[in-house]
Amino acid sequence: MTRTVKFEGRPIWAEVSLGSLTHNLRAIRRHVNPAGGRGARRPRRKILAVIKSNAYGHGIVPVAQALSRARADWFGVTCSAEGAELRESGIREPVLILTGFWAGEEQRILENHLTPAIMRPEQLRLLEKAAARSQKVRGGRKARRGPVEFHLKIDSGMNRLGIHPSEIPAFARVLAECPHLRLAGTFTHIASSEVFTTEQTAEQEVAFDAALACMRSLGLDPGIVHMANSAAIVSRPSTWCDMVRPGAILYGYHQFFEPPELNPKMEAKLSVRPVLSFRARIISIKQVAPGARVGYNGRWTAASPSRVAVLAAGYADGLVRVLSNKGRVIVRGQLAPIIGTVSMDLTAADITGIASARVGDIATIYGTDGGTTQSVPDVARIANTASAELLCALGKRVPRFYLP
């Protein structure tokens, strides 16, 4: 793919494979809609593609457009600003604001036909007021037709956002006073779906099912029911409900399961392809004598005559600082250790064992080169973090190239 990437300027870039992205969407859709799995009369499960945080660093608009062409059912974002960006780019699928809204965002939500999540009963009154205003007669006709749809988030045990199941009766009473609103979906978020050493997920399923039963007993139709995130999509069919919400797995990355011996089994259940490659060029090579120190604070010392390559990549680009003295890059198909402190714009690597390396060569941070692969999860293990954190760290000044 790197042969098709040509540009002027600082030699660092990311390659985003739209073919891999759409492959992953289709693989997820097949996985959660197995043949004969729901019966002939049950509709297929919908896919809400989570594209918050600039589509996990991949670029929200190009990713959404590719997924729209591949028939994603819904999109999930964090805030109304992200939703408005999608609408401005021509995206017409339903967009759910996963973390709700802040007072004052209601007008933008309505203008862009976004679907907000309700986290507290009092938010209903804010949305109702805005919805009522939007239906006032203007120029002899209503500005908006029909009620404003929203989804309700239930806190089933993560203790972060959402109403507690005990608040459902209060929610129902407030909703009955909001004629311009309609409950179109109900969801929860699983805290530990990749962890099989505790019963937390099973407990959350029980709590969520009880909340849905309470809603129905009060005459509330919960609408589209959804709870499964990436790890649950792979490993917990009982959570799939009416719609699933793939995040990291959509971009080709599995969660780290516990216990760790589950990882190969889970990865085999759903085969996905990494979407992003991250590369920079070597801009300098220095011969370093024994005892010489490299980088800020001299945190790496040459034990023998060494060749040190300097890459046009630093933590402002997404090569995170925690990889200082312990990360790796691929140069000419070989792994080269990162040495010294990763700085804002530059990183050093030891290429003593790669005699053919030259200024201008590509250093691959994530991706494949010469038959050697380093994935985002590989780096996440070294950095002791989540793959999603590394993806979201990809800097704005790194150009993205969207490849077939």
N, C-alpha and C positions, 0 to 999 in steps of 0.2 A: 504493500500500500504506500510505503514512503516514496516510491518512485513518482507517484501522482501528486505529491505535495511539493509545490514550488512557490516560494514567496520571498520577498525582500524584507530585511530587517533582522532583528535579534533572533538567532536561530534556536527557537524553542517552540514547540507546537504540540497539539493533541489531534489524534485522528479518531473520529467517531464513525463507527461502522453502522450505517442505518440498516443494512441487511441483517446484521446480527441482532439489532434492536427488534426488528419486526419478526425475526425468527423466534426470539424469546417470547414475544407477546403471543404468537401462535402456539408455541409449546405450552405456555401457561394455560391458554384457553383449552387446549386438548386435555391437559392434565386435570383440570377441574370440571371438565365435562366428558367423563369417560363414557364410552358407548354403553347405553342401557343404564347409566348411572342414576338418572332422575326419573325414568319412566317416560313413556311416549308423550304424555300430555304436559309435562313440566317444562317450563321455558329454560333455556340454557342459562348457566350462571354468567353474570356480567363481569367485565373486567374494568376496574377503576385503576387507571395507570397513574401512579404517584409521580408527579413531575415537579414537586416543590424544590426549593433551593436550586433554581436554574437547572432543573432536571438532574439533580445530583451532580452538578458541575458539567453536564454534557451539553447544555444549551437548551433552554426551555422551549423556544419557538421552533427550531428545526426538529427537535425530538417530538413535540406535540404534533407537528404537521405530518411527520412520518407515521406516527402511531394512529393519527386520524385516518390516513390512507389505508392503514392496516385494520381499521374498524375497531379501535378501542371504543368502549361504551361510554366511559366517564373519564374525567381527569380530576386529580386531587392536587390542590395547592395549599399553601400556608395562609395566604392573605389575599385581600381584594386586589392589591396591586398586581400580584402575579396573575390573578384571574383576568384583570383588565388587559394585561399584556397579551394574554391568549386571545381574547376577543378582538383586539386590534390587529392581530396577525391572521384573523380569519377563522379561528377555531369556533365551531358551532356546537360541539358536543356538550353535555352537561358538565359543569365544573363545580366540584364541592370544595368549600373552604374548610379544610380539615380541623383547624384550630379555632374556628368560630370567628367572631368579629369584635372589634372595639367600637364603643359608642362614637358615632360620627361617620362610620363607614357604610351606613345603611344605603345612602343614596347611590354610591358607586356600585354597591352590590346589585341594586335594582336596575340601574342603568345598563349594566353589563350582563344582566340575566344570569347571575351567579347563584349558587345554592349554598347558603350559609349553614354551618352547624350551630345548633343551640347547645350551650354548655350550662346555662343557668335559667330558671324559669323567668326571671326578670328581663332577660334578653328578648323574650317574646313581645313585651310591650314596646320596646324600641323598634323592633321590626314591624310590628303592627301599625305603629304610627306612621312610619315611612311608607308602608304598603298602602295605607288609606290615602295618604297624600298623592301617591302615584296614580290612584284611580279617580281622582277628581276630574270633572269635565273640563276639558280645555279645547276651545275652539269648536264646541258643539259635540265633542266625542271624548271618550275616556282615554287617558294617556296610556293605560295598561289594562289588559284584559285578564281576568281570572285571578285567583289567589296566588300569593308568593309562596313557593315551596321551600321547605327547609328539611334538614335531617337533625334528629335528636341524638346526642351522644350520651351514652350511659357509662358511668364509672363503675365497672364490674370488679374493681380490685386493684387497679394500677395506682389509684389515688393521685391522679394528676388533673385531668380535665374531665368534664361530664357531670351530669346530675347523679346523685346517689339514688339507688332504687327506692329508698324511702321517700324521695321527693316527687315520685311520679304522680301521686294524687294531686299535689299542689300544681305541678306542671299541667295536668289535665284541666284543672279549674281555670288556670290563666288562659290556656289555649281556647277554651270554650268562649272566652270573651274577646277572641281575636278572629273576626269573620274574614279578614283579608289574608289569613295565613292557612297553609295546609301542610300537615306532616307527611312527607314523602319518603322518609327513610329513617331507620334507627340503627345505630352502630355502637361498637365499643372497640377498645384497643387492648391487645394482649401484651402483657408486660414481658413474658418469658417464654414465648412460643418455641424457641430453640432449645430450651432447657428441659431435659427429661429426668432430672434428678430431684425434682420437686413436683408437687401437685398443684402449683399455682394456676396453671392454665386450665386444668380440669375444674378448679374452684371458680375461676372466672366464667367458664362456660355455664356452670350451674347458676351463678348469680345473674348472668345475662338472660338465660332462659326464663328465670323467675321474673325478671323485669319485664320481658316481653309478655309473659302470661298476665302480669298485673295490668299492663297497658290494655291488653285485649279484654280483660274483665271490666275495665272502665269504658269500653266501647271505642278504644283508640286502635285504628289500623296502623301498625308500625311501618307499613310501606316496604321499601327495599331494606332487607336486613343484611348487615355485613359486619364481619369482625376479623377475617383472616388477613394477616400481613404476610411478608415473604416467607418466613420460616414455617408459618402455619399452612400456607399454600402447599409447601413441599410435604409436610409431615403430619398434618392433622385434618383429615377430611371432614371430621365432625364440625369444624369451624367454618366451612366454606359458605354455608347459607345461600343467599340469593346473589351475592356479589363478593368478589375478593379484591384486595388492594395490594398488588405487587409494587414494591419499591426497589430495593437493591437487586433483587433477583431479575427484575426487568432489564437491568443493565449488565447482567451476566455474573452476579456474585451471590453465592450462598452465604448464609449466616454461619457462624461457628457453633456447632451443636455441642451440647453437653449430655452425656460424656463424649469425649472427642472421637471415640471409636465409631460413633454414629455418622460422622461426616461422609465417608465414602458411600455408605448406604443411601444417605439422603441425596447426595449429589447425583447418584445413579438414577434416582427416581424421576428427576426432572433435569434433563440436559440443557444447559443454557450456554451461550457464547459471550465472552467478554466483549463489551461494546467499545471500550476506550483504550487507546494506546497513547502513551505520554513520552515524548522524546525531546532531546536537546543535542546540540553539537558540541564537540570539543573545540574550545577556542584558544587553548594554550596547552603546551606540554613542557614541563620543566624536568631537568635532571637534578635530583636532590641527593646531597651527600649524606652519609651516615651521621646521625645526631642532629640533622636539621629538622626544624619544626614547621608544621604546615597549619595555616589558618589562624583565626582568632583564638587568642589565649594559648596558642601552641599546643593544642590537645592531641596532636599526633606527631610522633617523632620517628624518623626513618631509622630502622635498625640496620639497614644495609643500603648500598646505592639503589636509588629508586627513580621510577618515572612517574610523575604526577600530572594527571590530566585535569584541566579546569573546564567545567561545564557551564554553559549559559543557562543555569537553572538554580533557583534558591527557594527559600521558604515563602517568598512573596508570590512565587509561581505555583506552589503546591508541593514542592519537594520538602517535606516537613522537617523541622529542625531536630526532632527526636531521632532521626536517622543518622545524626552525627556519629561517626566512628562505628556504626553498626549496620548501615544500609548497604545496598549494592545496586549497580547498574550493569547493563549488558553492553559490551563493546565488541564488535566483530564476533558475535556469537559466544563470547566468554563473559563470565561474571567478574566484575571489577569492584572491590570494596570501596565504599565511601570513606574517606579519611578526613580527620579534623572536623571542625564545626561547620555545619551547613549555614551559610550566610544568606542574606536577603536575596541576593542576585546571582551568587556563584556557589558552586560545590566542587570539591576536589575528589578525585578517585585515583586509586593506585593501579596503574596499568603496567607495572613492571613485568608482569608475566604475559603481556600482550605485545610482543615486539613489533607487530605490523601496524599497531594503532598510530594514527596520524591526526594532525589538526584538521578539523572538518568532518571527522568521523562522527557517526550518530551514536549517542549514548541513550539507551532505552531504559526508562524508569519503570514504566508498566508496558507490557506487550511482549512481542516475539521478535527475535533477530537471530538469524543464522541457526535456527533450530533450537535456540534456547529461549525459554519463556519465563517471565517474572510477572505474576498476576497481581492485581490489587490486593487480594487476600494474602498472598505471599508477603507483601510489604506490610500489611496490617498486622500480621503475626509478629514480624520483627519489631514494629512500632508499638505493639501491645495496644491496639486500638481497633475500631471497626472499619470495614471497607468503606462504608458510607462517609465517614469523617474524612478519609483521604480524598475521595471523589469530590466532596464539597469544598475541599481546600484548594482545588484547582483555580489559579488566579485569573482575574479578568484580562490581564495582559497576555495570556497564553492564547494565541489564535487557535480556533477549532476548525478542522477541515472535515466536512461531511462526505463520506465515501459510500459507494453502493454496498 
